[in-house]
Amino acid sequence: MKLQVVGDKLAIGLSAICVVHCLVLPVFLTLFPSVLFTFFSDEQFHQAILYFILPPSILVLGLGFRHHRNIPVLFTGIVGLFILVSTATLGHDLLGEWGEISLTVLGSSLIAAAHFFNAKLRHLPSETKKR
């Protein structure tokens, strides 16, 4: 149970980092163009952060589903992860800057929402969890 609590919080935090990175970086690069050559502005950042988002999200959403059996929560998390992985692999060249930002924010938001509801469902009586 403690793994699920920590995992949900970790996944929500990492999703928030993705959103902040995507929304703040363009402004930051305009103000400080030399940052353009750093790791945080590179496409590799998106791919690297996936290594930190995917394992806990998959594990914790799976454990949560096993506990509460709520398909919409699991589906929301899977869709969010799919969007995030697709966006990171298709990249800026295919999607454009605003497409990449929009899809990353959408995917991250879906992942965060799924983990939020995953955490909430752990505290409900068992008869109200199933849908």
C-alpha positions as CSV (number, residue, x, y, z in Angstrom):
1,M,0.0,0.0,0.0
2,K,2.9,2.4,0.8
3,L,4.4,1.7,-2.6
4,Q,1.1,2.8,-4.2
5,V,1.0,6.0,-2.2
6,V,4.6,6.9,-3.1
7,G,4.2,5.8,-6.7
8,D,1.0,7.9,-7.2
9,K,2.7,11.0,-5.7
10,L,5.9,10.4,-7.8
11,A,3.9,10.0,-11.0
12,I,1.9,13.1,-10.3
13,G,5.1,15.1,-9.5
14,L,6.9,13.8,-12.7
15,S,3.9,14.7,-14.8
16,A,3.9,18.2,-13.3
17,I,7.6,18.5,-14.2
18,C,6.8,17.6,-17.8
19,V,4.1,20.3,-18.0
20,V,6.3,22.9,-16.4
21,H,9.2,22.0,-18.7
22,C,7.0,22.3,-21.8
23,L,5.3,25.5,-20.8
24,V,8.2,27.4,-19.3
25,L,11.1,26.3,-21.5
26,P,10.0,28.3,-24.6
27,V,9.8,31.5,-22.6
28,F,13.1,30.7,-20.9
29,L,14.8,30.1,-24.2
30,T,13.5,33.4,-25.6
31,L,15.0,35.2,-22.6
32,F,18.2,33.1,-22.4
33,P,19.0,31.6,-25.9
34,S,22.3,30.1,-24.7
35,V,20.2,27.5,-22.8
36,L,19.2,26.1,-26.2
37,F,22.3,23.9,-26.1
38,T,21.6,22.3,-22.7
39,F,20.1,18.9,-22.0
40,F,16.8,20.4,-20.7
41,S,16.0,21.9,-24.1
42,D,16.9,18.9,-26.1
43,E,14.5,16.2,-27.3
44,Q,16.6,13.7,-25.2
45,F,15.0,15.3,-22.1
46,H,11.6,14.0,-23.1
47,Q,12.9,10.5,-23.8
48,A,15.0,10.4,-20.6
49,I,12.1,11.5,-18.4
50,L,10.0,8.6,-19.8
51,Y,12.4,6.2,-18.1
52,F,11.3,7.8,-14.8
53,I,7.6,8.1,-15.6
54,L,6.8,4.8,-17.3
55,P,7.9,2.2,-14.6
56,P,6.2,3.7,-11.6
57,S,3.1,4.7,-13.6
58,I,2.6,1.2,-15.0
59,L,3.3,-0.5,-11.7
60,V,1.2,1.7,-9.5
61,L,-1.8,1.9,-12.0
62,G,-1.7,-1.9,-12.3
63,L,-1.6,-2.4,-8.5
64,G,-4.3,0.2,-8.1
65,F,-6.5,-1.5,-10.7
66,R,-6.0,-4.8,-9.0
67,H,-7.3,-3.2,-5.8
68,H,-10.2,-1.0,-7.1
69,R,-11.1,-2.6,-10.5
70,N,-12.0,0.9,-11.9
71,I,-11.5,0.6,-15.7
72,P,-11.9,4.3,-16.5
73,V,-9.0,5.2,-14.2
74,L,-6.8,2.5,-15.7
75,F,-7.8,3.6,-19.3
76,T,-7.1,7.3,-18.5
77,G,-3.6,6.4,-17.3
78,I,-2.9,4.2,-20.3
79,V,-4.1,6.8,-22.8
80,G,-2.0,9.4,-21.0
81,L,1.1,7.2,-21.2
82,F,0.5,6.4,-24.8
83,I,0.2,10.1,-25.7
84,L,3.4,10.9,-23.8
85,V,5.4,8.1,-25.3
86,S,4.1,8.9,-28.8
87,T,4.9,12.6,-28.4
88,A,8.4,11.9,-27.1
89,T,9.2,9.5,-30.0
90,L,7.5,11.5,-32.8
91,G,9.2,14.6,-31.5
92,H,9.3,18.2,-32.5
93,D,10.0,17.7,-36.2
94,L,6.8,15.8,-36.9
95,L,4.4,17.6,-34.5
96,G,5.8,21.1,-34.4
97,E,6.5,23.0,-31.3
98,W,2.9,23.7,-30.3
99,G,1.7,20.2,-31.2
100,E,4.5,18.7,-29.1
101,I,3.7,21.0,-26.2
102,S,-0.1,20.5,-26.4
103,L,0.2,16.7,-26.6
104,T,2.7,16.5,-23.8
105,V,0.5,18.7,-21.5
106,L,-2.5,16.6,-22.4
107,G,-0.7,13.3,-21.8
108,S,0.9,14.5,-18.5
109,S,-2.5,15.8,-17.3
110,L,-4.2,12.5,-18.0
111,I,-1.5,10.6,-16.2
112,A,-1.7,12.9,-13.2
113,A,-5.5,12.6,-13.1
114,A,-5.4,8.8,-13.3
115,H,-2.9,8.7,-10.4
116,F,-5.0,11.2,-8.4
117,F,-8.2,9.1,-8.8
118,N,-6.1,5.9,-8.3
119,A,-5.1,7.3,-4.9
120,K,-8.7,8.4,-4.0
121,L,-10.1,5.0,-4.8
122,R,-7.8,3.3,-2.3
123,H,-9.7,5.0,0.5
124,L,-13.3,4.2,-0.6
125,P,-15.2,1.2,0.8
126,S,-14.9,-1.8,-1.5
127,E,-18.5,-1.8,-2.7
128,T,-18.2,1.7,-4.2
129,K,-15.0,1.1,-6.0
130,K,-16.2,-1.2,-8.8
131,R,-17.8,0.2,-11.9
